[in-house]
Amino acid sequence: MPAGQSAQDNGQSLMRRKPPRSTLHTIAQRISHGDADFREILRSGALAFGVKAISAVSAFAMTVVVSRELGATEAGLFFLGLTIVIVVAAITRLGLDNTLVRFIASYNIAGTHGEIRRLLVIALLWASAASILAAIVIAALADPIANRLFNKPEFGSVLRTFAPGIPLLATFTLFAKALQGVKRVPQSLVVLNVTLPLILLALVYLTSPALASDAAVLYLAAAATSLALGLFWWTTLAPTGTPSGAIDKKRLIDSCLPLLVIVLLNQIITWSSQLLLGAWARPADVALFNAAMRTAMLTSFVLIAVNSIAAPKFAELYSSGELQRLRRTAVATARMTSGVALFPLAVMLLVPGPLLSLFGPEFPDAADALRILAVGQFINVATGSVGFLLSMTGHERVLRNNVALAAFIALLAGVALVPPYGLTGAATATALGIATQNLLSLWQVKRLLGFSTLRTSP
């Protein structure tokens, strides 16, 4: 019987309505009933939540300090260069991010530890080759990109300085994802989300750079530190064993290629509006949008923390055929994350101006953009880990189609709204893309796995 049909049958037999319960009551009930899966996510999630909270605060503080030190114009050039590094590095990882989590989690539970290290070596070789080539091309074409695409000649030196960050970011992200796959979640989050912003924050504070290119050099130092830490933890913490067979590279490619498309499309949803602002607006507008975006992302940091534990757990439960446990775990985590996200959402909706004034006197102009982006991020949180539910259960192509439609909407809306409405148009386009992606994935989880993460109880 196909996995989706089996999931639907199980879901229909389990979907009896129960009276609504509060999030805290549901969490307490799950623990008292001895639900080991949710208890594991909650216990590990508490630690991951703390690490991710540090990450969110440090990333926010880094953005504040860079914006205040450089001023809106130079900060805009810095964040435009950083956006290009993030987008290109994500593409050159070739979709291996979540593929590593899924395959390594499966190998780990099966006890075939010898394949884990071999798999990571293959992923690093592929991604390193692609990212180094991309960095060389970006550095060589920095001036034409700055002049012809962005009409900002001063951006060329900034982009050229940023180019080596592409392979650094690509490789330390793969180490972090591999650590996540073997359930070293705190270490994964520290490598992926904490080290770079904290080191960059400290370096900017200590050296007080005046130009975007100077700050880009500091970014490279912080990224290299993250890579060194990821390598150290992987060599000391990853399970070891004798390989029992060759890695099925065709199966690896079949999994990562749809995810590569998804990654590319996600970059369009998240960053296309900022790049359009870079092409059609002042550098200062890029800085204002980045401040609003980074602030709005504080709403969803709890979901990112929980996803880091939930993703390998979803893969483990699905590969074991434990569909009822998968449903209970997914619904309970969605309720918990949406409850936690309500407070930051309220702050951003009610007092966006004072919050943005932390970045500098020009930044409260992005108050409306912050409100719009915060709503989009809350929809992301409220629907739960729907993207990971699809990608960890073998429905990568379904997720790809959802993200493709969302990216098309975000890009079309950006082209239509950014020229006349600037910051507000960019925020609206981004929020539309995020909401479309998550609502489509919510529907597909219901159709393919037989349950909705918006249920009132697990």
C-alpha positions as a Markdown table, in Angstrom:
| # | Residue | x | y | z |
|---|---|---|---|---|
| 1 | Met | 0.0 | 0.0 | 0.0 |
| 2 | Pro | 1.4 | 3.5 | -0.9 |
| 3 | Ala | 2.7 | 5.5 | 2.1 |
| 4 | Gly | 0.3 | 8.4 | 1.4 |
| 5 | Gln | -2.7 | 6.1 | 1.3 |
| 6 | Ser | -1.7 | 4.3 | 4.5 |
| 7 | Ala | -1.2 | 7.7 | 6.1 |
| 8 | Gln | -4.7 | 8.8 | 5.0 |
| 9 | Asp | -6.3 | 5.7 | 6.3 |
| 10 | Asn | -4.6 | 6.0 | 9.7 |
| 11 | Gly | -5.4 | 9.7 | 9.8 |
| 12 | Gln | -9.1 | 9.2 | 9.1 |
| 13 | Ser | -9.4 | 6.6 | 11.8 |
| 14 | Leu | -7.7 | 8.9 | 14.3 |
| 15 | Met | -9.4 | 12.2 | 13.5 |
| 16 | Arg | -12.1 | 12.2 | 16.2 |
| 17 | Arg | -12.9 | 15.6 | 17.4 |
| 18 | Lys | -12.0 | 16.5 | 21.0 |
| 19 | Pro | -12.7 | 19.7 | 23.0 |
| 20 | Pro | -10.2 | 22.4 | 22.5 |
| 21 | Arg | -7.3 | 22.5 | 25.0 |
| 22 | Ser | -4.8 | 25.2 | 25.8 |
| 23 | Thr | -1.3 | 24.8 | 24.6 |
| 24 | Leu | 0.1 | 24.4 | 28.1 |
| 25 | His | -2.6 | 21.9 | 29.0 |
| 26 | Thr | -1.8 | 19.8 | 25.9 |
| 27 | Ile | 1.9 | 19.8 | 26.6 |
| 28 | Ala | 1.3 | 18.7 | 30.2 |
| 29 | Gln | -1.1 | 16.0 | 29.1 |
| 30 | Arg | 1.4 | 14.7 | 26.5 |
| 31 | Ile | 4.1 | 14.4 | 29.1 |
| 32 | Ser | 1.8 | 12.8 | 31.7 |
| 33 | His | 0.7 | 10.2 | 29.2 |
| 34 | Gly | 4.3 | 9.3 | 28.5 |
| 35 | Asp | 4.5 | 10.3 | 24.8 |
| 36 | Ala | 8.2 | 9.6 | 24.3 |
| 37 | Asp | 8.4 | 11.3 | 20.9 |
| 38 | Phe | 7.0 | 14.7 | 22.1 |
| 39 | Arg | 8.9 | 14.4 | 25.4 |
| 40 | Glu | 12.1 | 14.0 | 23.4 |
| 41 | Ile | 11.4 | 17.0 | 21.2 |
| 42 | Leu | 10.4 | 19.1 | 24.2 |
| 43 | Arg | 13.4 | 18.1 | 26.3 |
| 44 | Ser | 15.9 | 18.6 | 23.4 |
| 45 | Gly | 13.8 | 21.5 | 22.1 |
| 46 | Ala | 14.3 | 23.3 | 25.4 |
| 47 | Leu | 18.0 | 23.3 | 25.0 |
| 48 | Ala | 17.7 | 24.1 | 21.3 |
| 49 | Phe | 15.3 | 26.9 | 22.1 |
| 50 | Gly | 17.9 | 28.4 | 24.4 |
| 51 | Val | 20.6 | 28.1 | 21.8 |
| 52 | Lys | 18.3 | 29.5 | 19.1 |
| 53 | Ala | 17.2 | 32.3 | 21.4 |
| 54 | Ile | 20.9 | 33.3 | 21.8 |
| 55 | Ser | 21.2 | 33.0 | 18.0 |
| 56 | Ala | 18.2 | 35.2 | 17.3 |
| 57 | Val | 19.3 | 37.9 | 19.8 |
| 58 | Ser | 22.9 | 37.8 | 18.6 |
| 59 | Ala | 21.8 | 38.1 | 14.9 |
| 60 | Phe | 19.5 | 40.9 | 15.8 |
| 61 | Ala | 22.2 | 42.7 | 17.8 |
| 62 | Met | 24.7 | 42.1 | 15.0 |
| 63 | Thr | 22.3 | 43.8 | 12.5 |
| 64 | Val | 21.8 | 46.7 | 15.0 |
| 65 | Val | 25.5 | 47.2 | 15.5 |
| 66 | Val | 26.4 | 47.0 | 11.8 |
| 67 | Ser | 23.6 | 49.4 | 10.9 |
| 68 | Arg | 24.6 | 51.9 | 13.6 |
| 69 | Glu | 28.4 | 51.7 | 12.9 |
| 70 | Leu | 28.1 | 52.0 | 9.1 |
| 71 | Gly | 25.1 | 54.2 | 8.7 |
| 72 | Ala | 22.1 | 53.4 | 6.5 |
| 73 | Thr | 23.9 | 53.8 | 3.1 |
| 74 | Glu | 27.0 | 51.7 | 3.8 |
| 75 | Ala | 24.9 | 49.2 | 5.8 |
| 76 | Gly | 22.7 | 48.8 | 2.8 |
| 77 | Leu | 25.7 | 47.9 | 0.6 |
| 78 | Phe | 26.9 | 45.5 | 3.3 |
| 79 | Phe | 23.5 | 43.7 | 3.6 |
| 80 | Leu | 23.1 | 43.6 | -0.2 |
| 81 | Gly | 26.4 | 41.8 | -0.5 |
| 82 | Leu | 25.5 | 39.5 | 2.4 |
| 83 | Thr | 22.2 | 38.6 | 0.7 |
| 84 | Ile | 24.0 | 37.6 | -2.5 |
| 85 | Val | 26.4 | 35.4 | -0.5 |
| 86 | Ile | 23.5 | 33.8 | 1.3 |
| 87 | Val | 21.6 | 33.1 | -1.9 |
| 88 | Val | 24.5 | 31.8 | -3.9 |
| 89 | Ala | 25.8 | 29.7 | -1.1 |
| 90 | Ala | 22.4 | 28.1 | -0.7 |
| 91 | Ile | 22.3 | 27.2 | -4.4 |
| 92 | Thr | 25.8 | 25.8 | -4.4 |
| 93 | Arg | 24.9 | 23.4 | -1.5 |
| 94 | Leu | 23.0 | 21.6 | -4.3 |
| 95 | Gly | 20.0 | 20.7 | -2.1 |
| 96 | Leu | 22.2 | 18.6 | 0.1 |
| 97 | Asp | 21.1 | 20.4 | 3.4 |
| 98 | Asn | 17.9 | 18.5 | 4.2 |
| 99 | Thr | 19.1 | 15.4 | 2.2 |
| 100 | Leu | 21.9 | 15.1 | 4.7 |
| 101 | Val | 19.6 | 15.3 | 7.7 |
| 102 | Arg | 17.2 | 12.7 | 6.2 |
| 103 | Phe | 19.8 | 10.2 | 5.1 |
| 104 | Ile | 22.1 | 10.6 | 8.2 |
| 105 | Ala | 19.1 | 10.2 | 10.5 |
| 106 | Ser | 18.1 | 7.0 | 8.7 |
| 107 | Tyr | 21.6 | 5.6 | 8.8 |
| 108 | Asn | 21.9 | 6.6 | 12.5 |
| 109 | Ile | 18.8 | 4.8 | 13.6 |
| 110 | Ala | 19.8 | 1.7 | 11.5 |
| 111 | Gly | 23.2 | 1.6 | 13.2 |
| 112 | Thr | 25.1 | 1.8 | 9.8 |
| 113 | His | 27.4 | 4.5 | 11.1 |
| 114 | Gly | 30.1 | 3.8 | 8.5 |
| 115 | Glu | 28.0 | 5.3 | 5.8 |
| 116 | Ile | 27.4 | 8.6 | 7.7 |
| 117 | Arg | 31.0 | 9.9 | 7.4 |
| 118 | Arg | 31.3 | 8.7 | 3.8 |
| 119 | Leu | 28.0 | 10.5 | 2.9 |
| 120 | Leu | 29.3 | 13.8 | 4.3 |
| 121 | Val | 32.5 | 13.6 | 2.4 |
| 122 | Ile | 30.6 | 13.2 | -0.8 |
| 123 | Ala | 28.4 | 16.1 | 0.0 |
| 124 | Leu | 31.3 | 18.4 | 1.0 |
| 125 | Leu | 33.2 | 17.5 | -2.3 |
| 126 | Trp | 30.2 | 18.4 | -4.4 |
| 127 | Ala | 29.3 | 21.6 | -2.6 |
| 128 | Ser | 32.9 | 22.8 | -2.3 |
| 129 | Ala | 33.4 | 22.4 | -6.0 |
| 130 | Ala | 30.2 | 24.3 | -6.8 |
| 131 | Ser | 30.7 | 27.1 | -4.2 |
| 132 | Ile | 34.4 | 27.8 | -5.1 |
| 133 | Leu | 33.5 | 28.0 | -8.8 |
| 134 | Ala | 30.7 | 30.4 | -7.9 |
| 135 | Ala | 32.9 | 32.5 | -5.7 |
| 136 | Ile | 35.5 | 32.9 | -8.5 |
| 137 | Val | 32.8 | 33.9 | -11.0 |
| 138 | Ile | 31.2 | 36.5 | -8.6 |
| 139 | Ala | 34.6 | 38.0 | -7.8 |
| 140 | Ala | 35.5 | 38.3 | -11.5 |
| 141 | Leu | 32.2 | 39.8 | -12.4 |
| 142 | Ala | 31.8 | 42.0 | -9.3 |
| 143 | Asp | 32.1 | 45.3 | -11.2 |
| 144 | Pro | 29.7 | 44.5 | -14.1 |
| 145 | Ile | 27.2 | 43.1 | -11.5 |
| 146 | Ala | 27.5 | 46.3 | -9.5 |
| 147 | Asn | 27.1 | 48.6 | -12.5 |
| 148 | Arg | 24.6 | 46.9 | -14.7 |
| 149 | Leu | 22.4 | 45.0 | -12.3 |
| 150 | Phe | 22.4 | 47.3 | -9.3 |
| 151 | Asn | 23.5 | 50.6 | -10.9 |
| 152 | Lys | 25.8 | 51.1 | -7.8 |
| 153 | Pro | 29.5 | 51.3 | -8.9 |
| 154 | Glu | 30.6 | 51.5 | -5.3 |
| 155 | Phe | 29.1 | 48.1 | -4.6 |
| 156 | Gly | 31.8 | 46.3 | -6.8 |
| 157 | Ser | 34.5 | 46.3 | -4.2 |
| 158 | Val | 32.1 | 45.1 | -1.5 |
| 159 | Leu | 30.9 | 42.2 | -3.6 |
| 160 | Arg | 34.4 | 41.2 | -4.5 |
| 161 | Thr | 35.4 | 41.1 | -0.8 |
| 162 | Phe | 32.3 | 39.1 | 0.1 |
| 163 | Ala | 32.9 | 36.4 | -2.6 |
| 164 | Pro | 35.1 | 34.0 | -0.5 |
| 165 | Gly | 32.2 | 33.9 | 2.0 |
| 166 | Ile | 30.3 | 31.7 | -0.4 |
| 167 | Pro | 32.3 | 28.4 | 0.1 |
| 168 | Leu | 32.7 | 29.2 | 3.8 |
| 169 | Leu | 29.0 | 29.5 | 4.3 |
| 170 | Ala | 28.2 | 26.5 | 2.1 |
| 171 | Thr | 30.6 | 24.1 | 3.9 |
| 172 | Phe | 29.9 | 25.1 | 7.5 |
| 173 | Thr | 26.2 | 24.7 | 6.8 |
| 174 | Leu | 26.7 | 21.1 | 5.7 |
| 175 | Phe | 28.6 | 20.3 | 8.8 |
| 176 | Ala | 25.8 | 21.8 | 10.9 |
| 177 | Lys | 23.2 | 19.8 | 9.0 |
| 178 | Ala | 25.2 | 16.6 | 9.5 |
| 179 | Leu | 25.4 | 17.3 | 13.2 |
| 180 | Gln | 21.6 | 17.7 | 13.2 |
| 181 | Gly | 21.2 | 14.3 | 11.5 |
| 182 | Val | 23.1 | 12.6 | 14.4 |
| 183 | Lys | 21.0 | 14.5 | 17.0 |
| 184 | Arg | 23.8 | 16.8 | 18.0 |
| 185 | Val | 21.2 | 19.6 | 17.8 |
| 186 | Pro | 22.8 | 22.2 | 20.2 |
| 187 | Gln | 26.2 | 21.9 | 18.4 |
| 188 | Ser | 24.4 | 22.1 | 15.0 |
| 189 | Leu | 22.6 | 25.3 | 16.0 |
| 190 | Val | 25.7 | 26.9 | 17.4 |
| 191 | Val | 27.6 | 26.3 | 14.2 |
| 192 | Leu | 24.7 | 27.3 | 11.9 |
| 193 | Asn | 23.2 | 30.2 | 13.8 |
| 194 | Val | 25.3 | 31.4 | 16.8 |
| 195 | Thr | 29.0 | 31.5 | 16.0 |
| 196 | Leu | 28.9 | 33.8 | 13.0 |
| 197 | Pro | 26.7 | 36.6 | 14.3 |
| 198 | Leu | 28.4 | 36.6 | 17.7 |
| 199 | Ile | 31.9 | 36.7 | 16.3 |
| 200 | Leu | 30.9 | 39.4 | 13.7 |
| 201 | Leu | 29.1 | 41.4 | 16.4 |
| 202 | Ala | 32.3 | 41.4 | 18.6 |
| 203 | Leu | 34.6 | 42.2 | 15.7 |
| 204 | Val | 32.4 | 45.1 | 14.5 |
| 205 | Tyr | 32.1 | 46.4 | 18.0 |
| 206 | Leu | 35.9 | 46.2 | 18.6 |
| 207 | Thr | 37.1 | 47.6 | 15.2 |
| 208 | Ser | 34.3 | 50.1 | 14.3 |
| 209 | Pro | 34.5 | 49.6 | 10.5 |
| 210 | Ala | 33.5 | 52.7 | 8.5 |
| 211 | Leu | 33.0 | 51.0 | 5.1 |
| 212 | Ala | 30.9 | 48.1 | 3.9 |
| 213 | Ser | 34.0 | 46.4 | 2.5 |
| 214 | Asp | 35.7 | 46.5 | 5.9 |
| 215 | Ala | 32.7 | 44.9 | 7.5 |
| 216 | Ala | 32.8 | 42.2 | 4.8 |
| 217 | Val | 36.3 | 41.2 | 5.8 |
| 218 | Leu | 35.1 | 40.8 | 9.3 |
| 219 | Tyr | 32.2 | 38.6 | 8.0 |
| 220 | Leu | 34.8 | 36.3 | 6.3 |
| 221 | Ala | 36.7 | 35.9 | 9.6 |
| 222 | Ala | 33.4 | 35.0 | 11.5 |
| 223 | Ala | 32.4 | 32.5 | 8.8 |
| 224 | Ala | 35.9 | 30.8 | 8.9 |
| 225 | Thr | 35.4 | 30.5 | 12.7 |
| 226 | Ser | 32.1 | 28.8 | 12.2 |
| 227 | Leu | 33.6 | 26.3 | 9.7 |
| 228 | Ala | 36.5 | 25.5 | 12.1 |
| 229 | Leu | 34.1 | 24.8 | 14.9 |
| 230 | Gly | 31.8 | 22.6 | 12.7 |
| 231 | Leu | 34.8 | 20.6 | 11.6 |
| 232 | Phe | 36.0 | 20.2 | 15.2 |
| 233 | Trp | 32.7 | 19.0 | 16.5 |
| 234 | Trp | 32.1 | 16.6 | 13.6 |
| 235 | Thr | 35.4 | 15.0 | 14.0 |
| 236 | Thr | 34.9 | 14.5 | 17.8 |
| 237 | Leu | 31.2 | 13.8 | 18.1 |
| 238 | Ala | 30.1 | 12.0 | 15.0 |
| 239 | Pro | 29.6 | 8.2 | 15.3 |
| 240 | Thr | 32.2 | 6.0 | 13.7 |
| 241 | Gly | 32.0 | 2.6 | 12.0 |
| 242 | Thr | 33.1 | 0.5 | 9.1 |
| 243 | Pro | 31.3 | 1.2 | 5.9 |
| 244 | Ser | 29.2 | -1.8 | 4.9 |
| 245 | Gly | 28.6 | -0.7 | 1.3 |
| 246 | Ala | 28.9 | 2.1 | -1.2 |
| 247 | Ile | 26.7 | 5.2 | -1.0 |
| 248 | Asp | 23.9 | 5.1 | -3.6 |
| 249 | Lys | 24.8 | 8.3 | -5.4 |
| 250 | Lys | 21.8 | 8.0 | -7.8 |
| 251 | Arg | 19.5 | 7.9 | -4.8 |
| 252 | Leu | 21.3 | 10.8 | -3.3 |
| 253 | Ile | 21.0 | 12.9 | -6.5 |
| 254 | Asp | 17.3 | 11.9 | -6.8 |
| 255 | Ser | 16.7 | 13.3 | -3.3 |
| 256 | Cys | 18.8 | 16.4 | -3.5 |
| 257 | Leu | 17.9 | 17.7 | -6.9 |
| 258 | Pro | 14.2 | 18.5 | -6.1 |
| 259 | Leu | 15.5 | 20.0 | -2.8 |
| 260 | Leu | 17.9 | 22.2 | -4.8 |
| 261 | Val | 15.0 | 23.6 | -6.8 |
| 262 | Ile | 13.2 | 24.1 | -3.4 |
| 263 | Val | 16.3 | 26.0 | -2.0 |
| 264 | Leu | 16.5 | 28.2 | -5.1 |
| 265 | Leu | 12.8 | 29.0 | -4.9 |
| 266 | Asn | 13.0 | 29.7 | -1.2 |
| 267 | Gln | 15.8 | 32.2 | -1.8 |
| 268 | Ile | 13.4 | 33.9 | -4.3 |
| 269 | Ile | 10.7 | 34.1 | -1.7 |
| 270 | Thr | 12.9 | 35.3 | 1.1 |
| 271 | Trp | 15.4 | 37.6 | -0.6 |
| 272 | Ser | 14.1 | 38.6 | -4.1 |
| 273 | Ser | 12.4 | 41.7 | -2.8 |
| 274 | Gln | 15.6 | 42.9 | -1.1 |
| 275 | Leu | 17.5 | 42.4 | -4.3 |
| 276 | Leu | 14.8 | 44.3 | -6.2 |
| 277 | Leu | 15.2 | 47.1 | -3.8 |
| 278 | Gly | 18.9 | 47.0 | -4.4 |
| 279 | Ala | 18.3 | 47.4 | -8.1 |
| 280 | Trp | 15.6 | 50.0 | -7.9 |
| 281 | Ala | 16.0 | 51.9 | -4.7 |
| 282 | Arg | 18.7 | 53.6 | -2.5 |
| 283 | Pro | 21.2 | 51.5 | -0.5 |
| 284 | Ala | 19.5 | 52.9 | 2.6 |
| 285 | Asp | 16.2 | 51.3 | 1.6 |
| 286 | Val | 18.0 | 47.9 | 1.5 |
| 287 | Ala | 19.3 | 48.5 | 5.1 |
| 288 | Leu | 15.8 | 49.5 | 6.3 |
| 289 | Phe | 14.2 | 46.4 | 4.7 |
| 290 | Asn | 17.0 | 44.2 | 6.2 |
| 291 | Ala | 16.4 | 45.6 | 9.6 |
| 292 | Ala | 12.6 | 44.9 | 9.3 |
| 293 | Met | 13.2 | 41.4 | 7.9 |
| 294 | Arg | 15.7 | 40.5 | 10.6 |
| 295 | Thr | 13.4 | 41.8 | 13.3 |
| 296 | Ala | 10.3 | 40.0 | 11.9 |
| 297 | Met | 12.3 | 36.7 | 11.9 |
| 298 | Leu | 12.4 | 36.9 | 15.7 |
| 299 | Thr | 8.8 | 35.7 | 15.5 |
| 300 | Ser | 9.8 | 32.4 | 13.9 |
| 301 | Phe | 13.0 | 31.5 | 15.7 |
| 302 | Val | 11.1 | 29.1 | 18.0 |
| 303 | Leu | 10.0 | 27.2 | 14.9 |
| 304 | Ile | 13.5 | 27.0 | 13.6 |
| 305 | Ala | 14.7 | 25.6 | 17.0 |
| 306 | Val | 12.0 | 23.0 | 17.1 |
| 307 | Asn | 12.5 | 22.0 | 13.4 |
| 308 | Ser | 16.2 | 21.2 | 14.2 |
| 309 | Ile | 15.0 | 18.4 | 16.4 |
| 310 | Ala | 11.7 | 17.6 | 14.7 |
| 311 | Ala | 13.1 | 17.0 | 11.2 |
| 312 | Pro | 15.2 | 13.9 | 12.0 |
| 313 | Lys | 12.4 | 12.7 | 14.3 |
| 314 | Phe | 9.9 | 12.9 | 11.4 |
| 315 | Ala | 12.3 | 11.0 | 9.2 |
| 316 | Glu | 12.8 | 8.4 | 11.9 |
| 317 | Leu | 9.1 | 7.9 | 12.6 |
| 318 | Tyr | 8.1 | 7.8 | 8.9 |
| 319 | Ser | 10.8 | 5.3 | 8.0 |
| 320 | Ser | 9.6 | 3.1 | 10.9 |
| 321 | Gly | 6.0 | 3.3 | 9.8 |
| 322 | Glu | 4.9 | 5.0 | 13.0 |
| 323 | Leu | 2.3 | 7.3 | 11.4 |
| 324 | Gln | 0.2 | 7.8 | 14.4 |
| 325 | Arg | 3.2 | 8.9 | 16.4 |
| 326 | Leu | 4.2 | 11.2 | 13.5 |
| 327 | Arg | 0.8 | 12.9 | 13.6 |
| 328 | Arg | 0.8 | 13.4 | 17.4 |
| 329 | Thr | 4.3 | 14.8 | 17.4 |
| 330 | Ala | 3.7 | 17.2 | 14.5 |
| 331 | Val | 0.5 | 18.6 | 15.9 |
| 332 | Ala | 1.8 | 19.1 | 19.4 |
| 333 | Thr | 4.9 | 20.9 | 18.2 |
| 334 | Ala | 2.9 | 23.2 | 15.9 |
| 335 | Arg | 0.7 | 24.3 | 18.9 |
| 336 | Met | 3.7 | 24.9 | 21.1 |
| 337 | Thr | 5.5 | 27.0 | 18.6 |
| 338 | Ser | 2.5 | 29.2 | 17.6 |
| 339 | Gly | 1.8 | 29.8 | 21.3 |
| 340 | Val | 5.3 | 31.0 | 21.9 |
| 341 | Ala | 5.3 | 33.3 | 18.8 |
| 342 | Leu | 2.3 | 35.3 | 19.9 |
| 343 | Phe | 4.2 | 37.7 | 22.2 |
| 344 | Pro | 6.9 | 38.9 | 19.7 |
| 345 | Leu | 4.1 | 39.2 | 17.1 |
| 346 | Ala | 2.1 | 41.5 | 19.4 |
| 347 | Val | 5.2 | 43.7 | 20.1 |
| 348 | Met | 6.0 | 44.1 | 16.4 |
| 349 | Leu | 2.4 | 45.0 | 15.5 |
| 350 | Leu | 1.9 | 47.5 | 18.4 |
| 351 | Val | 5.3 | 49.3 | 18.8 |
| 352 | Pro | 7.3 | 48.7 | 15.6 |
| 353 | Gly | 8.8 | 52.3 | 15.5 |
| 354 | Pro | 10.6 | 52.2 | 18.9 |
| 355 | Leu | 11.8 | 48.7 | 18.1 |
| 356 | Leu | 13.3 | 49.8 | 14.8 |
| 357 | Ser | 14.8 | 52.9 | 16.3 |
| 358 | Leu | 17.4 | 50.7 | 17.8 |
| 359 | Phe | 19.0 | 50.5 | 14.4 |
| 360 | Gly | 19.3 | 54.2 | 14.0 |
| 361 | Pro | 17.2 | 57.4 | 13.5 |
| 362 | Glu | 16.2 | 56.5 | 9.9 |
| 363 | Phe | 14.9 | 53.0 | 10.6 |
| 364 | Pro | 11.4 | 53.7 | 12.1 |
| 365 | Asp | 10.4 | 54.5 | 8.5 |
| 366 | Ala | 10.2 | 50.7 | 8.0 |
| 367 | Ala | 7.5 | 50.3 | 10.7 |
| 368 | Asp | 4.7 | 49.3 | 8.2 |
| 369 | Ala | 7.1 | 46.9 | 6.5 |
| 370 | Leu | 7.9 | 45.3 | 9.8 |
| 371 | Arg | 4.1 | 44.8 | 10.6 |
| 372 | Ile | 3.6 | 43.1 | 7.3 |
| 373 | Leu | 6.6 | 40.8 | 7.5 |
| 374 | Ala | 5.8 | 39.9 | 11.1 |
| 375 | Val | 2.3 | 38.6 | 10.0 |
| 376 | Gly | 3.9 | 36.6 | 7.2 |
| 377 | Gln | 6.4 | 35.0 | 9.7 |
| 378 | Phe | 3.6 | 34.2 | 12.1 |
| 379 | Ile | 1.7 | 32.3 | 9.4 |
| 380 | Asn | 5.0 | 30.3 | 8.9 |
| 381 | Val | 5.0 | 29.5 | 12.6 |
| 382 | Ala | 1.3 | 28.8 | 13.1 |
| 383 | Thr | 1.2 | 26.1 | 10.3 |
| 384 | Gly | 4.1 | 24.2 | 12.0 |
| 385 | Ser | 6.8 | 22.1 | 10.4 |
| 386 | Val | 4.8 | 21.4 | 7.3 |
| 387 | Gly | 7.8 | 21.8 | 4.9 |
| 388 | Phe | 9.9 | 19.3 | 6.9 |
| 389 | Leu | 6.9 | 16.9 | 7.1 |
| 390 | Leu | 6.9 | 16.7 | 3.4 |
| 391 | Ser | 10.6 | 16.6 | 2.8 |
| 392 | Met | 11.3 | 14.1 | 5.5 |
| 393 | Thr | 8.6 | 11.7 | 4.3 |
| 394 | Gly | 9.7 | 11.4 | 0.7 |
| 395 | His | 7.4 | 14.1 | -0.8 |
| 396 | Glu | 10.2 | 16.4 | -1.9 |
| 397 | Arg | 8.6 | 17.0 | -5.3 |
| 398 | Val | 5.3 | 18.0 | -3.8 |
| 399 | Leu | 7.1 | 20.5 | -1.6 |
| 400 | Arg | 9.0 | 21.7 | -4.7 |
| 401 | Asn | 5.8 | 22.4 | -6.5 |
| 402 | Asn | 4.4 | 24.3 | -3.5 |
| 403 | Val | 7.5 | 26.5 | -3.2 |
| 404 | Ala | 7.6 | 27.1 | -7.0 |
| 405 | Leu | 4.1 | 28.6 | -6.9 |
| 406 | Ala | 4.9 | 30.7 | -3.8 |
| 407 | Ala | 8.2 | 31.9 | -5.4 |
| 408 | Phe | 6.4 | 32.9 | -8.6 |
| 409 | Ile | 3.8 | 34.9 | -6.6 |
| 410 | Ala | 6.6 | 36.6 | -4.5 |
| 411 | Leu | 8.6 | 37.5 | -7.5 |
| 412 | Leu | 5.6 | 38.7 | -9.5 |
| 413 | Ala | 4.4 | 40.7 | -6.5 |
| 414 | Gly | 7.9 | 42.2 | -6.0 |
| 415 | Val | 8.2 | 43.3 | -9.6 |
| 416 | Ala | 4.7 | 44.9 | -9.4 |
| 417 | Leu | 5.0 | 46.4 | -5.9 |
| 418 | Val | 8.6 | 47.4 | -5.3 |
| 419 | Pro | 8.9 | 50.2 | -7.9 |
| 420 | Pro | 5.7 | 52.1 | -6.8 |
| 421 | Tyr | 5.7 | 51.3 | -3.1 |
| 422 | Gly | 9.3 | 50.7 | -2.1 |
| 423 | Leu | 9.7 | 49.2 | 1.4 |
| 424 | Thr | 6.0 | 48.4 | 1.9 |
| 425 | Gly | 5.8 | 46.7 | -1.5 |
| 426 | Ala | 8.9 | 44.6 | -0.8 |
| 427 | Ala | 7.5 | 43.5 | 2.5 |
| 428 | Thr | 4.1 | 42.6 | 1.0 |
| 429 | Ala | 5.7 | 40.6 | -1.7 |
| 430 | Thr | 7.8 | 38.6 | 0.8 |
| 431 | Ala | 4.9 | 38.0 | 3.2 |
| 432 | Leu | 2.7 | 36.8 | 0.3 |
| 433 | Gly | 5.4 | 34.3 | -0.7 |
| 434 | Ile | 5.9 | 33.0 | 2.8 |
| 435 | Ala | 2.1 | 32.6 | 3.5 |
| 436 | Thr | 1.5 | 30.9 | 0.1 |
| 437 | Gln | 4.2 | 28.4 | 0.6 |
| 438 | Asn | 3.1 | 27.4 | 4.1 |
| 439 | Leu | -0.6 | 27.3 | 3.5 |
| 440 | Leu | -0.1 | 25.1 | 0.4 |
| 441 | Ser | 2.2 | 22.8 | 2.4 |
| 442 | Leu | -0.4 | 22.6 | 5.1 |
| 443 | Trp | -3.0 | 21.4 | 2.6 |
| 444 | Gln | -0.6 | 18.9 | 1.1 |
| 445 | Val | 0.3 | 17.4 | 4.5 |
| 446 | Lys | -3.5 | 16.9 | 5.1 |
| 447 | Arg | -3.9 | 15.3 | 1.7 |
| 448 | Leu | -0.8 | 13.0 | 1.7 |
| 449 | Leu | -0.3 | 12.2 | 5.4 |
| 450 | Gly | -3.9 | 12.4 | 6.6 |
| 451 | Phe | -3.8 | 15.1 | 9.3 |
| 452 | Ser | -3.6 | 18.9 | 9.7 |
| 453 | Thr | -1.1 | 20.6 | 12.0 |
| 454 | Leu | -3.8 | 23.1 | 12.9 |
| 455 | Arg | -5.8 | 20.6 | 14.8 |
| 456 | Thr | -6.9 | 21.8 | 18.2 |
| 457 | Ser | -5.2 | 18.8 | 19.9 |
| 458 | Pro | -2.7 | 16.1 | 19.1 |
